[in-house]
Amino acid sequence: MRPSWVATLCEWTARYSYGIYLTHLFGLWIAFTLLGKWLGAASLRVIAAVAITGLASIACFHLVESPLIQLGKRIAPAGRRNSSR
């Protein structure tokens, strides 16, 4: 059974949810404050906020979160071996 677009969207949202949480205010501020006078219509501001938040959350995941998860996976087994002494 192939996953639907809803399942794919949910998987993407789950993967990047912490980045979305951290960057959404930044995206809103850029779209509505810094770019507001150039974008004009509220609909364009919302689209810009979603795009900025999406790009920033993907960058945060791949540049910070994922490498640190991988580091933790390498360190954790060593810590479990040492804690049994």
PDB file of N, CA, C and O in Angstrom:
ATOM      1  N   MET A   1       0.846  -1.175   0.000  1.00  0.00           N
ATOM      2  CA  MET A   1       0.000   0.000   0.000  1.00  0.00           C
ATOM      3  C   MET A   1       0.894   1.242   0.000  1.00  0.00           C
ATOM      4  O   MET A   1       1.788   1.372   0.836  1.00  0.00           O
ATOM      5  N   ARG A   2       0.649   2.133  -0.927  1.00  0.00           N
ATOM      6  CA  ARG A   2       1.450   3.343  -1.036  1.00  0.00           C
ATOM      7  C   ARG A   2       0.891   4.423  -0.112  1.00  0.00           C
ATOM      8  O   ARG A   2      -0.324   4.580   0.012  1.00  0.00           O
ATOM      9  N   PRO A   3       1.799   5.171   0.542  1.00  0.00           N
ATOM     10  CA  PRO A   3       1.312   6.232   1.431  1.00  0.00           C
ATOM     11  C   PRO A   3       0.632   7.355   0.639  1.00  0.00           C
ATOM     12  O   PRO A   3       1.051   7.698  -0.467  1.00  0.00           O
ATOM     13  N   SER A   4      -0.396   7.902   1.214  1.00  0.00           N
ATOM     14  CA  SER A   4      -1.105   9.008   0.569  1.00  0.00           C
ATOM     15  C   SER A   4      -0.339  10.311   0.799  1.00  0.00           C
ATOM     16  O   SER A   4       0.623  10.355   1.566  1.00  0.00           O
ATOM     17  N   TRP A   5      -0.777  11.353   0.129  1.00  0.00           N
ATOM     18  CA  TRP A   5      -0.128  12.652   0.307  1.00  0.00           C
ATOM     19  C   TRP A   5      -0.333  13.157   1.728  1.00  0.00           C
ATOM     20  O   TRP A   5       0.488  13.918   2.240  1.00  0.00           O
ATOM     21  N   VAL A   6      -1.428  12.738   2.374  1.00  0.00           N
ATOM     22  CA  VAL A   6      -1.681  13.151   3.758  1.00  0.00           C
ATOM     23  C   VAL A   6      -0.646  12.512   4.681  1.00  0.00           C
ATOM     24  O   VAL A   6      -0.105  13.176   5.565  1.00  0.00           O
ATOM     25  N   ALA A   7      -0.372  11.230   4.475  1.00  0.00           N
ATOM     26  CA  ALA A   7       0.637  10.543   5.287  1.00  0.00           C
ATOM     27  C   ALA A   7       2.015  11.159   5.077  1.00  0.00           C
ATOM     28  O   ALA A   7       2.782  11.321   6.026  1.00  0.00           O
ATOM     29  N   THR A   8       2.319  11.496   3.842  1.00  0.00           N
ATOM     30  CA  THR A   8       3.605  12.128   3.532  1.00  0.00           C
ATOM     31  C   THR A   8       3.712  13.496   4.201  1.00  0.00           C
ATOM     32  O   THR A   8       4.757  13.837   4.756  1.00  0.00           O
ATOM     33  N   LEU A   9       2.648  14.269   4.152  1.00  0.00           N
ATOM     34  CA  LEU A   9       2.632  15.580   4.801  1.00  0.00           C
ATOM     35  C   LEU A   9       2.789  15.440   6.320  1.00  0.00           C
ATOM     36  O   LEU A   9       3.510  16.215   6.948  1.00  0.00           O
ATOM     37  N   CYS A  10       2.120  14.463   6.894  1.00  0.00           N
ATOM     38  CA  CYS A  10       2.235  14.233   8.347  1.00  0.00           C
ATOM     39  C   CYS A  10       3.643  13.803   8.725  1.00  0.00           C
ATOM     40  O   CYS A  10       4.170  14.244   9.746  1.00  0.00           O
ATOM     41  N   GLU A  11       4.260  12.947   7.916  1.00  0.00           N
ATOM     42  CA  GLU A  11       5.626  12.510   8.181  1.00  0.00           C
ATOM     43  C   GLU A  11       6.592  13.693   8.107  1.00  0.00           C
ATOM     44  O   GLU A  11       7.478  13.827   8.951  1.00  0.00           O
ATOM     45  N   TRP A  12       6.420  14.553   7.090  1.00  0.00           N
ATOM     46  CA  TRP A  12       7.273  15.732   6.940  1.00  0.00           C
ATOM     47  C   TRP A  12       7.104  16.665   8.137  1.00  0.00           C
ATOM     48  O   TRP A  12       8.084  17.171   8.683  1.00  0.00           O
ATOM     49  N   THR A  13       5.861  16.886   8.536  1.00  0.00           N
ATOM     50  CA  THR A  13       5.575  17.776   9.658  1.00  0.00           C
ATOM     51  C   THR A  13       6.185  17.231  10.950  1.00  0.00           C
ATOM     52  O   THR A  13       6.738  17.990  11.746  1.00  0.00           O
ATOM     53  N   ALA A  14       6.086  15.923  11.155  1.00  0.00           N
ATOM     54  CA  ALA A  14       6.666  15.320  12.355  1.00  0.00           C
ATOM     55  C   ALA A  14       8.185  15.462  12.370  1.00  0.00           C
ATOM     56  O   ALA A  14       8.769  15.750  13.415  1.00  0.00           O
ATOM     57  N   ARG A  15       8.823  15.265  11.232  1.00  0.00           N
ATOM     58  CA  ARG A  15      10.282  15.353  11.162  1.00  0.00           C
ATOM     59  C   ARG A  15      10.769  16.769  11.474  1.00  0.00           C
ATOM     60  O   ARG A  15      11.754  16.944  12.191  1.00  0.00           O
ATOM     61  N   TYR A  16      10.090  17.763  10.945  1.00  0.00           N
ATOM     62  CA  TYR A  16      10.554  19.139  11.088  1.00  0.00           C
ATOM     63  C   TYR A  16       9.792  19.942  12.141  1.00  0.00           C
ATOM     64  O   TYR A  16       9.924  21.165  12.188  1.00  0.00           O
ATOM     65  N   SER A  17       9.001  19.283  12.984  1.00  0.00           N
ATOM     66  CA  SER A  17       8.116  20.002  13.910  1.00  0.00           C
ATOM     67  C   SER A  17       8.883  20.876  14.907  1.00  0.00           C
ATOM     68  O   SER A  17       8.447  21.989  15.201  1.00  0.00           O
ATOM     69  N   TYR A  18      10.007  20.399  15.427  1.00  0.00           N
ATOM     70  CA  TYR A  18      10.743  21.224  16.387  1.00  0.00           C
ATOM     71  C   TYR A  18      11.315  22.462  15.694  1.00  0.00           C
ATOM     72  O   TYR A  18      11.318  23.552  16.267  1.00  0.00           O
ATOM     73  N   GLY A  19      11.794  22.294  14.473  1.00  0.00           N
ATOM     74  CA  GLY A  19      12.286  23.445  13.714  1.00  0.00           C
ATOM     75  C   GLY A  19      11.173  24.426  13.400  1.00  0.00           C
ATOM     76  O   GLY A  19      11.383  25.638  13.435  1.00  0.00           O
ATOM     77  N   ILE A  20       9.985  23.909  13.093  1.00  0.00           N
ATOM     78  CA  ILE A  20       8.835  24.783  12.858  1.00  0.00           C
ATOM     79  C   ILE A  20       8.522  25.569  14.124  1.00  0.00           C
ATOM     80  O   ILE A  20       8.276  26.775  14.078  1.00  0.00           O
ATOM     81  N   TYR A  21       8.536  24.867  15.257  1.00  0.00           N
ATOM     82  CA  TYR A  21       8.274  25.517  16.546  1.00  0.00           C
ATOM     83  C   TYR A  21       9.287  26.643  16.811  1.00  0.00           C
ATOM     84  O   TYR A  21       8.920  27.721  17.279  1.00  0.00           O
ATOM     85  N   LEU A  22      10.547  26.379  16.510  1.00  0.00           N
ATOM     86  CA  LEU A  22      11.595  27.369  16.791  1.00  0.00           C
ATOM     87  C   LEU A  22      11.610  28.535  15.813  1.00  0.00           C
ATOM     88  O   LEU A  22      11.985  29.644  16.194  1.00  0.00           O
ATOM     89  N   THR A  23      11.215  28.316  14.568  1.00  0.00           N
ATOM     90  CA  THR A  23      11.406  29.344  13.549  1.00  0.00           C
ATOM     91  C   THR A  23      10.141  30.055  13.097  1.00  0.00           C
ATOM     92  O   THR A  23      10.227  31.012  12.327  1.00  0.00           O
ATOM     93  N   HIS A  24       8.964  29.619  13.551  1.00  0.00           N
ATOM     94  CA  HIS A  24       7.740  30.229  13.013  1.00  0.00           C
ATOM     95  C   HIS A  24       7.621  31.710  13.356  1.00  0.00           C
ATOM     96  O   HIS A  24       7.153  32.499  12.535  1.00  0.00           O
ATOM     97  N   LEU A  25       8.036  32.094  14.555  1.00  0.00           N
ATOM     98  CA  LEU A  25       7.949  33.504  14.932  1.00  0.00           C
ATOM     99  C   LEU A  25       8.892  34.351  14.066  1.00  0.00           C
ATOM    100  O   LEU A  25       8.552  35.461  13.658  1.00  0.00           O
ATOM    101  N   PHE A  26      10.065  33.811  13.802  1.00  0.00           N
ATOM    102  CA  PHE A  26      11.036  34.462  12.926  1.00  0.00           C
ATOM    103  C   PHE A  26      10.443  34.652  11.523  1.00  0.00           C
ATOM    104  O   PHE A  26      10.552  35.731  10.939  1.00  0.00           O
ATOM    105  N   GLY A  27       9.812  33.591  10.984  1.00  0.00           N
ATOM    106  CA  GLY A  27       9.196  33.676   9.662  1.00  0.00           C
ATOM    107  C   GLY A  27       8.064  34.678   9.609  1.00  0.00           C
ATOM    108  O   GLY A  27       7.933  35.417   8.633  1.00  0.00           O
ATOM    109  N   LEU A  28       7.238  34.711  10.653  1.00  0.00           N
ATOM    110  CA  LEU A  28       6.145  35.681  10.713  1.00  0.00           C
ATOM    111  C   LEU A  28       6.679  37.112  10.779  1.00  0.00           C
ATOM    112  O   LEU A  28       6.159  38.008  10.115  1.00  0.00           O
ATOM    113  N   TRP A  29       7.716  37.315  11.580  1.00  0.00           N
ATOM    114  CA  TRP A  29       8.282  38.650  11.734  1.00  0.00           C
ATOM    115  C   TRP A  29       8.868  39.150  10.406  1.00  0.00           C
ATOM    116  O   TRP A  29       8.650  40.299  10.022  1.00  0.00           O
ATOM    117  N   ILE A  30       9.603  38.290   9.718  1.00  0.00           N
ATOM    118  CA  ILE A  30      10.179  38.698   8.427  1.00  0.00           C
ATOM    119  C   ILE A  30       9.073  39.016   7.426  1.00  0.00           C
ATOM    120  O   ILE A  30       9.105  40.054   6.765  1.00  0.00           O
ATOM    121  N   ALA A  31       8.086  38.108   7.318  1.00  0.00           N
ATOM    122  CA  ALA A  31       7.042  38.273   6.298  1.00  0.00           C
ATOM    123  C   ALA A  31       6.144  39.476   6.558  1.00  0.00           C
ATOM    124  O   ALA A  31       5.781  40.195   5.627  1.00  0.00           O
ATOM    125  N   PHE A  32       5.787  39.697   7.817  1.00  0.00           N
ATOM    126  CA  PHE A  32       4.822  40.754   8.101  1.00  0.00           C
ATOM    127  C   PHE A  32       5.464  42.089   8.461  1.00  0.00           C
ATOM    128  O   PHE A  32       4.855  43.137   8.245  1.00  0.00           O
ATOM    129  N   THR A  33       6.681  42.074   9.008  1.00  0.00           N
ATOM    130  CA  THR A  33       7.319  43.327   9.405  1.00  0.00           C
ATOM    131  C   THR A  33       8.329  43.809   8.368  1.00  0.00           C
ATOM    132  O   THR A  33       8.224  44.924   7.857  1.00  0.00           O
ATOM    133  N   LEU A  34       9.297  42.968   8.065  1.00  0.00           N
ATOM    134  CA  LEU A  34      10.351  43.397   7.141  1.00  0.00           C
ATOM    135  C   LEU A  34       9.883  43.458   5.689  1.00  0.00           C
ATOM    136  O   LEU A  34      10.195  44.410   4.972  1.00  0.00           O
ATOM    137  N   LEU A  35       9.136  42.441   5.256  1.00  0.00           N
ATOM    138  CA  LEU A  35       8.710  42.383   3.858  1.00  0.00           C
ATOM    139  C   LEU A  35       7.291  42.879   3.635  1.00  0.00           C
ATOM    140  O   LEU A  35       6.825  42.918   2.497  1.00  0.00           O
ATOM    141  N   GLY A  36       6.600  43.258   4.698  1.00  0.00           N
ATOM    142  CA  GLY A  36       5.196  43.638   4.605  1.00  0.00           C
ATOM    143  C   GLY A  36       4.896  44.734   3.619  1.00  0.00           C
ATOM    144  O   GLY A  36       3.918  44.645   2.877  1.00  0.00           O
ATOM    145  N   LYS A  37       5.715  45.773   3.593  1.00  0.00           N
ATOM    146  CA  LYS A  37       5.432  46.883   2.681  1.00  0.00           C
ATOM    147  C   LYS A  37       5.676  46.517   1.224  1.00  0.00           C
ATOM    148  O   LYS A  37       5.073  47.115   0.333  1.00  0.00           O
ATOM    149  N   TRP A  38       6.558  45.535   0.960  1.00  0.00           N
ATOM    150  CA  TRP A  38       6.810  45.122  -0.421  1.00  0.00           C
ATOM    151  C   TRP A  38       5.811  44.065  -0.895  1.00  0.00           C
ATOM    152  O   TRP A  38       5.475  44.009  -2.078  1.00  0.00           O
ATOM    153  N   LEU A  39       5.341  43.233   0.028  1.00  0.00           N
ATOM    154  CA  LEU A  39       4.427  42.162  -0.367  1.00  0.00           C
ATOM    155  C   LEU A  39       2.991  42.653  -0.516  1.00  0.00           C
ATOM    156  O   LEU A  39       2.239  42.135  -1.341  1.00  0.00           O
ATOM    157  N   GLY A  40       2.615  43.634   0.268  1.00  0.00           N
ATOM    158  CA  GLY A  40       1.277  44.218   0.152  1.00  0.00           C
ATOM    159  C   GLY A  40       0.186  43.332   0.707  1.00  0.00           C
ATOM    160  O   GLY A  40      -0.122  43.419   1.895  1.00  0.00           O
ATOM    161  N   ALA A  41      -0.410  42.485  -0.108  1.00  0.00           N
ATOM    162  CA  ALA A  41      -1.577  41.692   0.277  1.00  0.00           C
ATOM    163  C   ALA A  41      -1.249  40.724   1.413  1.00  0.00           C
ATOM    164  O   ALA A  41      -0.158  40.158   1.476  1.00  0.00           O
ATOM    165  N   ALA A  42      -2.213  40.553   2.300  1.00  0.00           N
ATOM    166  CA  ALA A  42      -2.039  39.655   3.442  1.00  0.00           C
ATOM    167  C   ALA A  42      -1.795  38.218   2.993  1.00  0.00           C
ATOM    168  O   ALA A  42      -1.035  37.488   3.629  1.00  0.00           O
ATOM    169  N   SER A  43      -2.430  37.816   1.911  1.00  0.00           N
ATOM    170  CA  SER A  43      -2.244  36.441   1.424  1.00  0.00           C
ATOM    171  C   SER A  43      -0.790  36.196   1.021  1.00  0.00           C
ATOM    172  O   SER A  43      -0.260  35.112   1.261  1.00  0.00           O
ATOM    173  N   LEU A  44      -0.144  37.182   0.415  1.00  0.00           N
ATOM    174  CA  LEU A  44       1.268  37.042   0.051  1.00  0.00           C
ATOM    175  C   LEU A  44       2.146  36.989   1.295  1.00  0.00           C
ATOM    176  O   LEU A  44       3.151  36.279   1.321  1.00  0.00           O
ATOM    177  N   ARG A  45       1.772  37.728   2.307  1.00  0.00           N
ATOM    178  CA  ARG A  45       2.532  37.696   3.561  1.00  0.00           C
ATOM    179  C   ARG A  45       2.439  36.335   4.222  1.00  0.00           C
ATOM    180  O   ARG A  45       3.432  35.832   4.747  1.00  0.00           O
ATOM    181  N   VAL A  46       1.258  35.731   4.202  1.00  0.00           N
ATOM    182  CA  VAL A  46       1.075  34.402   4.793  1.00  0.00           C
ATOM    183  C   VAL A  46       1.892  33.371   4.023  1.00  0.00           C
ATOM    184  O   VAL A  46       2.550  32.523   4.627  1.00  0.00           O
ATOM    185  N   ILE A  47       1.855  33.438   2.704  1.00  0.00           N
ATOM    186  CA  ILE A  47       2.636  32.510   1.878  1.00  0.00           C
ATOM    187  C   ILE A  47       4.127  32.675   2.168  1.00  0.00           C
ATOM    188  O   ILE A  47       4.852  31.687   2.280  1.00  0.00           O
ATOM    189  N   ALA A  48       4.578  33.908   2.290  1.00  0.00           N
ATOM    190  CA  ALA A  48       5.986  34.164   2.603  1.00  0.00           C
ATOM    191  C   ALA A  48       6.346  33.626   3.980  1.00  0.00           C
ATOM    192  O   ALA A  48       7.416  33.043   4.153  1.00  0.00           O
ATOM    193  N   ALA A  49       5.471  33.814   4.959  1.00  0.00           N
ATOM    194  CA  ALA A  49       5.743  33.317   6.314  1.00  0.00           C
ATOM    195  C   ALA A  49       5.849  31.797   6.325  1.00  0.00           C
ATOM    196  O   ALA A  49       6.732  31.243   6.979  1.00  0.00           O
ATOM    197  N   VAL A  50       4.964  31.125   5.613  1.00  0.00           N
ATOM    198  CA  VAL A  50       5.008  29.661   5.543  1.00  0.00           C
ATOM    199  C   VAL A  50       6.279  29.200   4.838  1.00  0.00           C
ATOM    200  O   VAL A  50       6.925  28.251   5.284  1.00  0.00           O
ATOM    201  N   ALA A  51       6.642  29.858   3.747  1.00  0.00           N
ATOM    202  CA  ALA A  51       7.850  29.485   3.009  1.00  0.00           C
ATOM    203  C   ALA A  51       9.111  29.713   3.846  1.00  0.00           C
ATOM    204  O   ALA A  51       9.994  28.856   3.880  1.00  0.00           O
ATOM    205  N   ILE A  52       9.198  30.843   4.507  1.00  0.00           N
ATOM    206  CA  ILE A  52      10.369  31.148   5.336  1.00  0.00           C
ATOM    207  C   ILE A  52      10.464  30.164   6.491  1.00  0.00           C
ATOM    208  O   ILE A  52      11.544  29.652   6.788  1.00  0.00           O
ATOM    209  N   THR A  53       9.345  29.899   7.139  1.00  0.00           N
ATOM    210  CA  THR A  53       9.333  28.947   8.253  1.00  0.00           C
ATOM    211  C   THR A  53       9.734  27.556   7.777  1.00  0.00           C
ATOM    212  O   THR A  53      10.518  26.869   8.431  1.00  0.00           O
ATOM    213  N   GLY A  54       9.194  27.147   6.639  1.00  0.00           N
ATOM    214  CA  GLY A  54       9.536  25.829   6.101  1.00  0.00           C
ATOM    215  C   GLY A  54      11.015  25.697   5.781  1.00  0.00           C
ATOM    216  O   GLY A  54      11.649  24.716   6.167  1.00  0.00           O
ATOM    217  N   LEU A  55      11.563  26.667   5.087  1.00  0.00           N
ATOM    218  CA  LEU A  55      12.981  26.621   4.731  1.00  0.00           C
ATOM    219  C   LEU A  55      13.886  26.679   5.964  1.00  0.00           C
ATOM    220  O   LEU A  55      14.878  25.955   6.048  1.00  0.00           O
ATOM    221  N   ALA A  56      13.540  27.533   6.902  1.00  0.00           N
ATOM    222  CA  ALA A  56      14.353  27.651   8.112  1.00  0.00           C
ATOM    223  C   ALA A  56      14.289  26.377   8.955  1.00  0.00           C
ATOM    224  O   ALA A  56      15.303  25.964   9.519  1.00  0.00           O
ATOM    225  N   SER A  57      13.114  25.747   9.049  1.00  0.00           N
ATOM    226  CA  SER A  57      13.003  24.533   9.845  1.00  0.00           C
ATOM    227  C   SER A  57      13.748  23.372   9.198  1.00  0.00           C
ATOM    228  O   SER A  57      14.343  22.554   9.899  1.00  0.00           O
ATOM    229  N   ILE A  58      13.724  23.291   7.864  1.00  0.00           N
ATOM    230  CA  ILE A  58      14.487  22.255   7.167  1.00  0.00           C
ATOM    231  C   ILE A  58      15.985  22.468   7.389  1.00  0.00           C
ATOM    232  O   ILE A  58      16.723  21.516   7.642  1.00  0.00           O
ATOM    233  N   ALA A  59      16.424  23.716   7.293  1.00  0.00           N
ATOM    234  CA  ALA A  59      17.838  24.026   7.532  1.00  0.00           C
ATOM    235  C   ALA A  59      18.247  23.680   8.954  1.00  0.00           C
ATOM    236  O   ALA A  59      19.309  23.093   9.163  1.00  0.00           O
ATOM    237  N   CYS A  60      17.427  24.033   9.931  1.00  0.00           N
ATOM    238  CA  CYS A  60      17.737  23.712  11.333  1.00  0.00           C
ATOM    239  C   CYS A  60      17.858  22.211  11.540  1.00  0.00           C
ATOM    240  O   CYS A  60      18.754  21.748  12.245  1.00  0.00           O
ATOM    241  N   PHE A  61      16.953  21.448  10.925  1.00  0.00           N
ATOM    242  CA  PHE A  61      16.993  19.995  11.093  1.00  0.00           C
ATOM    243  C   PHE A  61      18.275  19.413  10.513  1.00  0.00           C
ATOM    244  O   PHE A  61      18.963  18.635  11.174  1.00  0.00           O
ATOM    245  N   HIS A  62      18.596  19.788   9.278  1.00  0.00           N
ATOM    246  CA  HIS A  62      19.734  19.167   8.601  1.00  0.00           C
ATOM    247  C   HIS A  62      21.084  19.714   9.057  1.00  0.00           C
ATOM    248  O   HIS A  62      22.091  19.013   8.958  1.00  0.00           O
ATOM    249  N   LEU A  63      21.128  20.935   9.547  1.00  0.00           N
ATOM    250  CA  LEU A  63      22.397  21.520   9.967  1.00  0.00           C
ATOM    251  C   LEU A  63      22.690  21.342  11.449  1.00  0.00           C
ATOM    252  O   LEU A  63      23.856  21.326  11.843  1.00  0.00           O
ATOM    253  N   VAL A  64      21.644  21.205  12.291  1.00  0.00           N
ATOM    254  CA  VAL A  64      21.860  21.121  13.733  1.00  0.00           C
ATOM    255  C   VAL A  64      21.288  19.826  14.319  1.00  0.00           C
ATOM    256  O   VAL A  64      22.021  19.023  14.896  1.00  0.00           O
ATOM    257  N   GLU A  65      19.988  19.631  14.170  1.00  0.00           N
ATOM    258  CA  GLU A  65      19.313  18.537  14.869  1.00  0.00           C
ATOM    259  C   GLU A  65      19.794  17.157  14.420  1.00  0.00           C
ATOM    260  O   GLU A  65      20.166  16.336  15.259  1.00  0.00           O
ATOM    261  N   SER A  66      19.792  16.890  13.135  1.00  0.00           N
ATOM    262  CA  SER A  66      20.188  15.572  12.642  1.00  0.00           C
ATOM    263  C   SER A  66      21.643  15.225  12.975  1.00  0.00           C
ATOM    264  O   SER A  66      21.899  14.114  13.439  1.00  0.00           O
ATOM    265  N   PRO A  67      22.608  16.133  12.756  1.00  0.00           N
ATOM    266  CA  PRO A  67      23.983  15.790  13.144  1.00  0.00           C
ATOM    267  C   PRO A  67      24.129  15.512  14.644  1.00  0.00           C
ATOM    268  O   PRO A  67      24.904  14.641  15.039  1.00  0.00           O
ATOM    269  N   LEU A  68      23.392  16.246  15.476  1.00  0.00           N
ATOM    270  CA  LEU A  68      23.489  16.004  16.914  1.00  0.00           C
ATOM    271  C   LEU A  68      22.801  14.706  17.318  1.00  0.00           C
ATOM    272  O   LEU A  68      23.240  14.054  18.266  1.00  0.00           O
ATOM    273  N   ILE A  69      21.740  14.315  16.627  1.00  0.00           N
ATOM    274  CA  ILE A  69      21.111  13.014  16.874  1.00  0.00           C
ATOM    275  C   ILE A  69      22.105  11.903  16.536  1.00  0.00           C
ATOM    276  O   ILE A  69      22.251  10.946  17.297  1.00  0.00           O
ATOM    277  N   GLN A  70      22.782  12.029  15.406  1.00  0.00           N
ATOM    278  CA  GLN A  70      23.773  11.027  15.008  1.00  0.00           C
ATOM    279  C   GLN A  70      24.929  10.968  16.012  1.00  0.00           C
ATOM    280  O   GLN A  70      25.411   9.884  16.338  1.00  0.00           O
ATOM    281  N   LEU A  71      25.367  12.113  16.495  1.00  0.00           N
ATOM    282  CA  LEU A  71      26.408  12.150  17.519  1.00  0.00           C
ATOM    283  C   LEU A  71      25.938  11.450  18.789  1.00  0.00           C
ATOM    284  O   LEU A  71      26.690  10.686  19.393  1.00  0.00           O
ATOM    285  N   GLY A  72      24.710  11.706  19.189  1.00  0.00           N
ATOM    286  CA  GLY A  72      24.155  11.048  20.371  1.00  0.00           C
ATOM    287  C   GLY A  72      24.078   9.541  20.215  1.00  0.00           C
ATOM    288  O   GLY A  72      24.311   8.806  21.174  1.00  0.00           O
ATOM    289  N   LYS A  73      23.754   9.073  19.020  1.00  0.00           N
ATOM    290  CA  LYS A  73      23.704   7.632  18.772  1.00  0.00           C
ATOM    291  C   LYS A  73      25.089   7.003  18.886  1.00  0.00           C
ATOM    292  O   LYS A  73      25.223   5.868  19.342  1.00  0.00           O
ATOM    293  N   ARG A  74      26.116   7.740  18.471  1.00  0.00           N
ATOM    294  CA  ARG A  74      27.485   7.212  18.597  1.00  0.00           C
ATOM    295  C   ARG A  74      27.958   7.239  20.041  1.00  0.00           C
ATOM    296  O   ARG A  74      28.682   6.341  20.470  1.00  0.00           O
ATOM    297  N   ILE A  75      27.559   8.259  20.799  1.00  0.00           N
ATOM    298  CA  ILE A  75      28.025   8.413  22.172  1.00  0.00           C
ATOM    299  C   ILE A  75      27.255   7.501  23.130  1.00  0.00           C
ATOM    300  O   ILE A  75      27.847   6.957  24.062  1.00  0.00           O
ATOM    301  N   ALA A  76      25.976   7.328  22.922  1.00  0.00           N
ATOM    302  CA  ALA A  76      25.124   6.577  23.851  1.00  0.00           C
ATOM    303  C   ALA A  76      25.599   5.147  24.096  1.00  0.00           C
ATOM    304  O   ALA A  76      25.647   4.734  25.254  1.00  0.00           O
ATOM    305  N   PRO A  77      25.953   4.369  23.073  1.00  0.00           N
ATOM    306  CA  PRO A  77      26.422   3.008  23.369  1.00  0.00           C
ATOM    307  C   PRO A  77      27.672   2.998  24.241  1.00  0.00           C
ATOM    308  O   PRO A  77      27.816   2.120  25.093  1.00  0.00           O
ATOM    309  N   ALA A  78      28.571   3.946  24.048  1.00  0.00           N
ATOM    310  CA  ALA A  78      29.770   4.029  24.881  1.00  0.00           C
ATOM    311  C   ALA A  78      29.397   4.339  26.323  1.00  0.00           C
ATOM    312  O   ALA A  78      30.002   3.797  27.248  1.00  0.00           O
ATOM    313  N   GLY A  79      28.423   5.191  26.525  1.00  0.00           N
ATOM    314  CA  GLY A  79      27.974   5.529  27.872  1.00  0.00           C
ATOM    315  C   GLY A  79      27.325   4.348  28.571  1.00  0.00           C
ATOM    316  O   GLY A  79      27.492   4.182  29.779  1.00  0.00           O
ATOM    317  N   ARG A  80      26.591   3.528  27.841  1.00  0.00           N
ATOM    318  CA  ARG A  80      25.952   2.353  28.431  1.00  0.00           C
ATOM    319  C   ARG A  80      26.998   1.330  28.832  1.00  0.00           C
ATOM    320  O   ARG A  80      26.838   0.670  29.859  1.00  0.00           O
ATOM    321  N   ARG A  81      28.057   1.175  28.062  1.00  0.00           N
ATOM    322  CA  ARG A  81      29.121   0.221  28.421  1.00  0.00           C
ATOM    323  C   ARG A  81      29.822   0.669  29.695  1.00  0.00           C
ATOM    324  O   ARG A  81      30.125  -0.159  30.554  1.00  0.00           O
ATOM    325  N   ASN A  82      30.088   1.981  29.833  1.00  0.00           N
ATOM    326  CA  ASN A  82      30.801   2.498  30.993  1.00  0.00           C
ATOM    327  C   ASN A  82      29.951   2.516  32.248  1.00  0.00           C
ATOM    328  O   ASN A  82      30.493   2.419  33.349  1.00  0.00           O
ATOM    329  N   SER A  83      28.635   2.636  32.122  1.00  0.00           N
ATOM    330  CA  SER A  83      27.783   2.757  33.305  1.00  0.00           C
ATOM    331  C   SER A  83      27.572   1.414  33.995  1.00  0.00           C
ATOM    332  O   SER A  83      27.080   1.402  35.124  1.00  0.00           O
ATOM    333  N   SER A  84      27.914   0.293  33.388  1.00  0.00           N
ATOM    334  CA  SER A  84      27.680  -1.004  33.997  1.00  0.00           C
ATOM    335  C   SER A  84      28.825  -1.427  34.920  1.00  0.00           C
ATOM    336  O   SER A  84      28.761  -2.496  35.526  1.00  0.00           O
ATOM    337  N   ARG A  85      29.846  -0.621  35.032  1.00  0.00           N
ATOM    338  CA  ARG A  85      30.997  -0.975  35.888  1.00  0.00           C
ATOM    339  C   ARG A  85      30.698  -0.765  37.318  1.00  0.00           C
ATOM    340  O   ARG A  85      31.551  -1.012  38.171  1.00  0.00           O
TER     341      ARG A  85
END
